Structure formats: C-alpha cells, structure tokens
Amino acid sequence: MHYRRNKQPGACYFFTLVTYQRQPLLTQNNIDRLRLAFKREMKKRPFTIDAIVILPDHLHTLWRLPEQDSNYSLRWSNIKRFFSTGCEQSSLEISNSHLKKREKTVWQRRFWEHTIHDQQDWQKHMDYIHYNPVKHGYAKSPADWAYSSFKQCVAKGWYTEEWGSSEPEIIKKLDYE
C-alpha cells in the first residue's frame, strides 16, 4: 500500500511522531539533542512551530511552512536522523528489516500528519497538544509540563495560565496517538 501525503505549500500541519516500540527516549537525557535537531533543521529549511509537546514516547506539533514550500517529510527525516545519531537508546533488539535499511530503533518509520483547514481546526489541535501531558497523567495542568510550548502561548495571550484545569470540550473524544 502506498500512502499519499497531503502537501500544500505554505500550509499549517499537525504532526504526531512516536518512538520505536514506544520507548521512553524523549526524556531529560535526550531533550537537548531533540532541541538541537529542530534548531539545525529550522536554520537550513525554515518553518514556524506554533505549538509542540514532547512526552517520553511521542510528540505532537503544529508547523507552518513557508510559501512555495511543502516539504515537511525532508525536514522530519533530517530531524529524526540527527536526533538518532546522538540519542541514548535502551537496549532493544534490532530487527532484520531495520538492519537491512541501516535504521536505528529510535523512531517509528512513519509519522502522522494532518493539514489544518481553518481557525477552529487550528485551535482544536493547539488545545490537543497542550492538554496532552494532562491526558497521559504526566502533569496536573498544562502549565506544569516543561516540554511544551504552553507557557510561550500564555505569554502571547493565546491561553490563560489556568487553562486546562479540566479537559476542553473541543478535544474530548480526540485521539491522535
């Protein structure tokens, strides 16, 4: 089966990336490496991050690509590759298919993307991203989670500090894991 991605130059996209076998690799030991991977790629191929949350075994983010540019796949490939080369991994057995493709067992092979359609869709995904640490039991409120853009969004006036004390109606029943 051939998966076809929706690519629109200058669009806004929601992404979910998951670690291989849901290993908890996105923790304090590796977070600086992930930040560096993003910074390096943003310098080479600019894009804007509207929101991001990093949990131990997955991340969600909203990106805006420049006009005339729709190549988020290359950006993700480079971010994943750079992160993987310096990531402290657990000792998982590497499958034959990974060995044949010279892949490390850090990330699942693919990622999930969704093209944002309008302001309501953007808000729903922003809320989903920022509420995610609460949903998974890592924090009591979005403001308590360090690996999130929530505090920057509060500073921009997009949220109040108290937002997320209960699950927002707009994201109930959503599951982008």
Summary of the structure (lengths in Angstrom):
residues: 177
radius of gyration: 16.3
end to end distance: 21.4
largest distance: 49.5
contacts: 475
relative contact order: 0.20
helix: 39%
strand: 16%
